[in-house]
Amino acid sequence: MRAGSTSLGGGSQLRRRSRMVTGALVAVCAMVVAACSDGHIDVRSVAGIGWTSYGGNAANSNFTGATVPDDLALSWTRPTGGPITAPLTISTRSNVGVTASTANGCNTFVLDPHSGRKNFCKRMREGVEVASMLVDQYDQPYLGEQTTILAFNAGGAIRWRAGVTGVPLSAKFAAPGVALVVSTLGQIQLIDTQTATLVAPEVKLRPDADPNDPLYGFGECLSDGPRCVVPAPAAVDPGRERFFLNVWPPGAIASQIRALGYGQVDGQRKVAELWHADVPGGVIGPATLSADGSTVYAFSRLGQLVALDAATGKTRWAYNNGGYGFGTMSVSPDGLIIPTGVIGAPLTLLRDTGDHAEQVWQRTDLATVSLSTLTASGTAWTVVRDAGKDSLSLTEVSTVDGKTLRSLPMPESVGFATGVAVSPTGQIAVATNIGEVYFYDSAAQIR
């Protein structure tokens, strides 16, 4: 581990202040959950505040309402020992969740926000490296490996295991106390997060999938090949009890977006298809849902960004993006979109006007190497390659005009980053594909 700048004076006071802030955030979470109950304290697991799942939230929108400190500075870095491909998560208590592809030792880590020390680490089986942790309000992670989804407590002890056909993708909360688990072989499960029992009959999008061959088609998931039934995590709308998947149906010539509902029928939840929509050339990457749940966004293999009506699957518009890059994006509640391009692509901001998308601005002088994050402060964070160098920098730009607001170095960095995760208090974590984690905090909090 390589620590950043450190201030020893007043360290104990800063640590007490940090613990007070964290305690207040946890208390707020508890009050919000209790306010939605029937007068009893509701202890069912829900997504914690922060960046607690793939895409930052249930919608995969890579958007944060947290305010990033004005004095943000590098606090620490830590190598994992192997490549990182899945985006990081940050829990309510600002612990950083990381999975990596390592030859030996741990490949799953939860890192302390103050120093980057390991709260715990695990050696899990193949498949874990493609998944981001799902973390509840109690800082309890949910994470899968081939044939199994596991729930841990905040200290890393296993609470339960449940069997899966294939490799579980990044899980999502579908309702309080209910986790949605979808596998690469097309198995869909709604699991009670306390008991690990199914709360609805499972659905198999490929009924002939062999549970004894969990890695079948796994190598094609990155390229969205036909043997990988579901290559990317779901986008979930818990309010309407529906979710959206990139699915390659048996015998089809291309993948499609499929909407499925999981409401109650005769007192029991049931997962059922609502609609499916063919996208020109097939779908690349995960679906992304607008903040109001009315629009589903996806990338096509033909390089188009497509917007679908979430209720019907009807195409609202298609925008020629010139390529699909990493097949994902950032979407703000007011309809701003940053598509993730290929490595070195310019930073581009689009706006959904309802019946078409328009370009707001483009920074051709910035070579982006990461998924971006949009903020409620009218800015976007991304990682760019430094001009004329191989090194990278964490960069903030204004969504109004694209102007660079600040740029923070990432020492000894090369390659690309997997995304920008933001904590409840505005701390930022990024990871490079070669396996290095970078954590930025308020300079006043760094010790």
Secondary structure, DSSP 8 states (H G I E B T S, - for coil): -EE-----TTHHHHHHHHHHHHHHHHHHHHHHHHHTSSSS------B-SSB-SGGGSTT---EE-S---TTEEEEEEEE-SS---S--EE-TT--EEEE---SSS-SEEEE-TTT--EEEEE---TTGGG---EEBTTS-EEEEETTEEEEE-TTS-EEEEEE-SS-B---EEEETTEEEEEBTT-EEEEEETTT--BSS--EESSTT--TT-TTTTGGGTTTT-TT-S--S--EEETTTTEEEEEE--TT-SS-EEEEEE--EETTEE--EEEEEEE-TT-EEEEEEE-TTS-EEEEEETTSEEEEEETTT--EEEEEE-S--TTS-EEE-TTSEEEE--STTEEEEEEEE-SS-EEEEEEEEEEEE-S--EEETTSEEEEEEE-TTSS-EEEEEEETTT--EEEEEEETT--S-EEEEEE-TTS-EEEEETTSEEEEEEEGGG--
